[in-house]
């Protein structure tokens, strides 16, 4: 069964399928839990089949546009898959990534990225880099005797609706146990998690650091949504003064039984989300200081929370 996807209200501008396949040395994969886009299933498009024992680089984010922006640091998460398409659990402790321009020329220095695997279902590599200008870039790394490539589209900031670090959080009257506000169930964690009071609007008005996770554990249990919420729950008691909130993605997925036609919750539109899970970390003034998308482990989560001023 395909993983659930958030379908966008308006399809972001994308390059053609051919443009991206021409720049990929192997598989073009949407590996994140809740990717968006035209109707498709999570899967692979192979240009050159992998040999036995070889692994391929896959993007855990929407690489075709409407996600990456130029001018500010971006976090790009990658995983490896085996020749049969399964996510690889046996991965190097680190990979070295190189960003390349449309002419295949290196942009900046190579970046060594450690594998992250603490509390998540598969290892991943979070590359952080800043793209100077919009355009198509190649992300390359060497593994198993060959160079793997992933083409990515980078857009101007004003063409991407996704809230970015440095921007203000958006007040939303999120569901609470006493007022579900039309979201059923208001929490798909089993049992319902305690991160639904106060509303996001009330939390931001309180003038305290606020952490918001948008995720749907019930409809994403085989990927990252359930595990990352559990990791967040671990931190609640050790961070006095920080407000932790969880918001669901669909308002009526359980009732409809069809994620393709289910109604999105208001928080999804308010934050320009076309994927999930997504974690926002904001300071007392409501400014986003960190955003972790698609997958994050215990180490990355704690590093993000440690950025909050004491």
LINLINKA-V429948 format. One record per backbone hydrogen bond with DSSP energy under -1.0 kcal/mol. NH is the residue of the N-H (numbers start at 1). CO is the residue of the C=O. Records with the same first field share a line. If there is no record, write none. Layout:
BEGIN
NH=CO / CO
END
This chain:
BEGIN
20=16
21=17
22=18
24=21
28=45
31=59
34=276
47=26
54=51
56=81
58=79
60=77
63=61
70=155
71=131
74=129
76=127
78=125
79=58
81=56
82=86
85=82
88=80
95=113
97=111
98=140
100=138
101=105
104=101
107=99
111=97
113=95
115=93
116=124
119=117
124=116
125=78
127=76
129=74
135=154
137=152
138=100
139=150
140=98
141=148
143=146
146=143
148=141
150=139
152=137
153=63
154=135
155=68
159=156
160=157
163=271
166=288
167=164
169=286
174=172
176=179
183=180
184=251
201=172
203=199
204=200
205=201
206=202
207=204
210=282
211=243
212=280
213=245
214=278
215=247
220=217
223=220
228=224
229=225
230=226
231=227
232=228
233=229
234=230
235=232
239=236
242=239
243=209
245=211
246=195
247=213
251=263
256=252
257=253
261=258
262=258
265=249
268=265
270=266
271=267
272=269
273=268
278=214
279=292
280=212
281=290
282=210
283=287
286=283
288=167
289=281
290=281
292=279
294=277
295=293
298=118
301=297
302=298
303=299
304=300
305=301
306=302
308=305
END
